[in-house]
Amino acid sequence: MLYLIFSSVFLIGLVYFLRNQIILNIYKLPLIRKSWQLPYMDAGSVQLKNDNKPVVVCCGDSITHGHIGYDWVGSLRKKDNSKVYINAGINADLTWNLNQRIDDILKHNPDYITILIGTNDVIGSQPVKLIQNYYIQTKGLPQIPTKDWFEEQIEIFIKTIKEKTSAKIAISTLPWLGERKDAPIINVIRKFNIVITNLALKYDLIILDFFKTLEKNIEKSNNTTDFDISIPYTTSEIRRLRGLRAVILYYVFGWSWNRIGEKYKLQFLCDHIHLNERGGQLMEEKVKKFLTT
């Protein structure tokens, strides 16, 4: 009996210690590995033909990557063949990671650049050691994420693309994490968005206020439906399991991102982080307006 207890405790401890590797390997399973594969027309590998079409590079993390949640970049590409749309979004990237691959953006000499980055900086800045270690281990970070570090890195990125391209640049405020206005994480996002807004004004960038767009739509839906009782976002191991569950439901069982979000009573997100079809189409419309005005 004592041996069985000891073995069980040892096994649980081993799984806990190796949890990051276990979760990453689950994502490599054939049925769901597409969720972490590079997006179509990714910035690193695509070779452009000389067809004289304006080049749009969309920079960001998984919300731009579009394999976990709605692929708004791919949707724009399908609907508009007058431009070349390059996806420079990578799952789980922080702003520091985006700077490490900035040459993949510059080499395409873009005419338009969109920036939607910082959600993982927000999550990683929370004092949860498990999450901080996850980002440091899986994304190779040189330090624990903080708001100040985000501000430093996003300004470096903006200055570089301003100096080395002639692109028209739009930067988006960060979307919500969960859809509960009273959640503490929303105030954290607001502080990060102040940084984004101030830098946009400083460097004369177009501001896409996606946070405010979601806020208006969430408030509207809360006044007409029961989505105001959505399960709150939590910065914990649970949030990664919610993401994994969403991927399995989408790629294995064929659920829509909207339907997945409804499991948590979410209107515009599918797993408290990534956009469902409704939320993604709101972002798509903002970028489309930027590209056509």
Secondary structure, DSSP 8 states (H G I E B T S, - for coil): -HHHHHHHHHHHHHHHHTHHHHHHHHTTSTTTGGGGS--TTBTTT---------EEEEEESHHHH-SSS--HHHHHHHH-TTSEEEEEE-TT--HHHHHHTHHHHHTT--SEEEEE--HHHHHHTSS-HHHHHHHHHHH--SS---HHHHHHHHHHHHHHHHHH---EEEEE----SSS-TTSHHHHHHHHHHHHHHHHHHHTT-EEE-HHHHHHHHHHHHHHHSSGGG-----SSHHHHHHHHHHHHHHHTT---HHHHHHTTT-SSBSSSSSB-HHHHHHHHHHHHHHHH-
